[in-house]
Amino acid sequence: MPVAKQDLVAAFERQFGGPPRWVVRAPGRVNLIGEHTDYNDGFVLPLAIDRAIWIALRPREDRRVVVHSVDFRQPGEFSIDRLTYEKAGWVEYLKGVAWSLQEAGYRLSGWEGVLQGDVPVGAGLSSSAALEMAAIRAFHSVGSWEWKPAVMAKLGQRAENRWVGVNCGIMDQLISAAGQAGCALLIDCRSLETRPVPFPPGIAVVILDTATRRGLLDSAYNQRRAQCEAAARFFGVPALRDVDLGQLNSRAGALDESTRRRARHVIGENQRTIEAVEAMRRGDVATLGSLMNQSHASLRDDYEVSNDALDAMVESALAHPACHGARMTGAGFGGCAVAVVDAQAADDFSAAVTADYAAKTGHTPAVYVCRATNGAEVFPVD
């Protein structure tokens, strides 16, 4: 269910006996194209979606953070001055960003809050990055420093890498921090430069949740990253961003087959992402869709991060005449696919794909049309 700000304020008042001072939100994301390129210093094209993590909060006089999760029906509490990793689930993301901010020299203050989200967990829509950026927005609200999206995103990424233990790239945190309504965001993951890319008129972005889940810590994500780093070392470059397909093909025989295919995906995916931006800017939805289809095939065959459910969902989407292109999105091994469809047929597309996918797999999917929204925001409570 979507989170309503007024319901979250009411939940805060029940929990803490008075009103919050602010409500913050940080969105999840869906990546249109550019998968597993972010930790290779490459290019990605995500959009911040209308699913988010919300926190209603007010300052505390001590240096403690006290939070109640509506979704998990759990309290969480810790001291900013005594941060220790305790495998405490969602609370570790809050502790991780507190640690990351303090390591970077920010002086933190305590706060109490109520947290709720409508980003599906484990679906590949970056619920963890949304939680990190919402927590950073909360600390920012009670603090006094300037909000710089790229800087805050890097601190959120550091929390996930170093505190939580997932070697994610920068994309998820940066789109959650810097998203723009009505646009996808081309992100150069090396320079962190961002460029808004408006959507061509008449198309809709549809998220296709397979109802299968994966955990990044338990998946082959870290292995894929290590293979990419090994390929970059082989070519003597900082990252696969610096290798083109001609260079790869000329020396392919010296790489083992698995590493070669991983590199081929990343190098090709960077090129597809740049071509997708050019296609969107000239309103060429057919080319955009074709590039998305190519991306899925590469993720399935070269990067090997798809699964039967994701492949079935993409097949169901492409069978509908309103669909221009579809691909798995996120780290893979389950979660979501994304499709670009004719906007006027989006409801029919959603119903048809739901029925077809359920008949193929026995899973009941969640399919919804999403809007591109702003990144992390704070709203004063009157």
N, C-alpha and C positions, 0 to 999 in steps of 0.2 A: 504494500500500500504506500502511495506517496506520502511523504512527511508534510504535514501542515504546520506552518510556523506558530500559529496560535495554539495548536494542540501541544507543541513542544514547550511553549511558555507556560501553559497550564500545568504540564507535567513537572516543570521546574518548581512552580509555586507549591505544588503538593509535596514535592520532595524536600524543599528547603524553607518553606514557610514564608516566602516573599518573592517578588518579581526578579527576573534576571536583568542585567544591564545591557547585554548584547545577545544577539543570535548570530552565529557564523555558519556559513555553509561552504563546503568544498565539493565540487562535482567529481563523479567518476568520468570515465572516458571510453570512447570506442575509437579504435584506430582504423581509418579508412584504408590505408595501405602504408607499407613500410614496417615490416614485422621482423623482429630480432636484428634490426639495424642500429638501434639506439646505443647499445653497448659496444658497437663497432664504429662509433663516432660518425654514424651515417645520418640519413634523412628519414623523417617520419611525418605522417599527415593525419594526426588525430583530431577529434573534436570533443569538447567538454559537453557532457550530456545532461539531460534534465533528470538525472538520478544523482543523489548527493548524500554526504554525511553532514548532519546538522548538530550544532552544540549551542544550547542556551546556557549562559554563564554569567557570573558576577565575581568580582575580586574577593579574596580572603585576606585577612590581616596577617596570617602566618604564611609560611612558605611550603604549604601543602596543596596538592591537587586532589580534590574529592569529586568523583564523577559517578553518576548512575547511568547505566546503559538500559534504555527502554527495550531494545531488541533482545538482549540477553538476560534482562531482569536481574542484573548483577551490579553491585557497587565495585568501585575501584578507587584506591587511595594510595598516595605515595608522597614522600618528602622530596622536594627539589634538591635538598642538600645531601640526601643519602640514597642515591640511585643505584639499584642493583638489579641485575637481570634474574627473573624468577620464573620464567615460562608462564606468565600470567595471562596469556591470550591477548585480547584486544588492548589490555592495559599496557602491554609492553610497547605498543606503537606510541602511546602518549609519553611513556618514560623515555623511549628512544629519541623522540624529537626534543624533549627537555635536555637530555644529555648532549645531543648534537648542537643545540642552540648555545648551551653553556660552554661547550668546547670551543665554539666560534667566538666567544667573548660577550654574548648577550646576557644581560642581567634579567633574571626571570622573577616573576611574582606569582604567588599562589592564586588559585581560583577554584570555584566549585561550579559544577555544571551537570546538565542532563544531555545525553548523547543519543541520537537516533539516526538511522540511515535507511535509504531505499535503493542502495546499490547492491545488486545480488552478490553475495560472497562466493568467491571461487569461480565466478563466471568469466573471468578475463576482462572485466570492466573496471579494474583498478580500485576496488574497495579499500585496499590497504593504503594506496597513495592518497585517496580522498580523506581517509582518517588521519593520515599524517599531516596533510595540509590544513584540515580543519583544526587539528590540535595546534599547529603553528599559528594559525589565525587567532586562536583563543589566547595563546601566550602573547601574541602581538597586541591583542585588544587590551590586556591588562598591563602591557609594557609601554615603552615609549620610543621604539625604534621605527625607522622608515620601512615600509613594505616594498620590497623589491622582488618581484615574482621569481626571477631566475636564481637569485641568491637563496630565497626561501626554498625553492625546489631542490637545489643542491643539498641543503641541510636536511630536507626530508629524505632524499635519496641516501644520504650518508647514514641516517638513522636506520633505514631498511637494510643497507649493506652491512653496517658494522654492529648494530644492536640486534636487529631481528635475524640477520644472517642470510638474506636473499640478495644475490648479486645482480639486482635489477639495474637497468640503465636509467637515464634521466627523463625519458618521455612522460611517464605516468605522472610524476610529481609536477613537471613543468606545464603540462596541459591543464592539470587541476588548478595550478596557480595562475595561469596566464590565458586561459581560454577566452574566446570572444564570441558573443552571440551571433548566430547566423553564418558562422564561418568555420571551416577547418583551419588548422594552424600548421603551416610547414615549419618544422623545427630542424635546424641544423644542430645535431647533438654534439658537435665539437665546439662550435662558437656560442651555442645557445641562442643564436639569432632566431627570431620568430617572424613569420610573415602570414597575415591572415589571407585565406583563400576563400572567397565567397562561393556558395553553392550555385550552380546553374539553376535558373528558374524551372519549376515543374518537376523537380525530382525530390524524392524523400529517402532518408537513410533509415533502414529498418534493422533492428537488432534481433537476432535469432538465437535464443538461449536453448541449447540442446538438452538442458536438464541433466547434464553429466558434469561432474566436478573433478578438479584436480588441485593438488597442493604443490606450490612451487618448490617448497623445501624437499618434497618427496619425489619430484619429477627429475627429468634429465636436463632441466634448464641450466644448472651450473655446469654440467658436462658440455653442453653446446657452447657455452661461453668460453670454456677452456679450449675447445677445439678451434674456435675463431681466433683466440689469442695465439695459439700455436701456429695457425696459418699466417697470421700477421708477422710473427717472428721469422717464419720461413722466408717471407718476401722482404724482410728487413725494413718494415714500415711500422708506424705507431699503431695502425688499425687497418682493418680491411677496407675502410673508406678510401684508402690510398692505393687500392689495386683495381685495375679495370679487367674486363673479361679477356682482352687480348693477352695481358700479362699472365693471367691465370692459365689460359689455354696453352701458352708457350712453355709453361713449366709444370703442367698438370701431372705429367708422368712421375715427377719426383715426390708427389704427395700421396699419402695413402687414400684409398677411395672415399672413406668416410669424411676425412678432413676436406678433400677436394669438393665433395658435394655440399658440405656446409658453407665453404667459401663461395661456391658458385651461387648459392641462394642469396647470400648477403650482398654480393657484388651486383647481381641482377636486380635484386629488390631495391637497392639504392637508385638504380637507373629507372626502374618502373615508377618509383615515387616521384621523381622529377618530371617524368613524362605525364603522370597523373595530374600534377599541378598545372602543367601546360594545357592539358585537355580540359580541365575545369575552367580555366581562364578563357578559353575560346568556346566554351559551351558544348564541347564534344563528349557527350555522355556515353556514346558507344565505345569510344576509345578508353575512357575511364573504366567502363565495365569490363572490357577485354583485359586491361591491365590487372584488375582485381582477380579475374579468373586465372590469369597466369601466375599471380602471386599465390593463390591457393594451391595450384599444382606444384609450385616450387616448394612451398612449406610442407606439402604432403610427401613429395618424392625425394627432394634433396635435403631438406632440413629435418624431415621425419618427426614433425610435432603435431600432426593431425591425428585423428582417430576415426573409427567407423561412424560414430555419431556426427562428428563435424562433417565428414564427407557426405553422409546421407542428407544432412541439412542443406549443404551447398547444392546438392543435386536437386532437392525439392525446390529450392529457390529458383534455380536456373530453368526449371521446367515451366515456370509461370511466364506468360508472354510480357508482363509488365516489368520483368527483372532485366536490368542491363548488365549486372555483374554481381558476384557474391564470393566471399572468401571467409575462411576462419580468421578470427581476430584475437589478439592476446597471445599469451605464451604458448597456448595449445594444450594438447592432451585432454581436451574437454572444454567446457565453457561455451562461448558464443561464436557465431558467425555474424557477418554484416553484409547487407545487400543494398544496392542502389536501385530504386524502382521509380516508375512513373507515379507522381504524387496522387493523381486522381484515382489510381487503382490500388493504393496502399492498403486499404481495408480488405479488398478482395484478395490481394496477395497474401496478407497476413492469415486470413482464414484458410486459404487453399494450402499454404505451406504448413500450417499447423496440422491440418488433417492428413496431408501426405506424409509428413515426417512421423506423425504418431502411428500411422498404418505401417510404415517401414520398420520402425524401431521399437514400438511399444512404449516409448517415452512421451510424456505430455510436455511439449515445449512452452516457453513463454516468448511471445513474439510481440514487439511493440515498435511503433514509429517514434523516433527520438528527435528532439530539437537540440541544436547547438546553443549552449548557454555560456555565460561569463564564467571565468575562473573564480577562485576563492574570494568570498565577500564577507563583510561584516555589516550587520544592521543594528542600530541602536533600538532599544525597546523603550517606547514612550511611557 
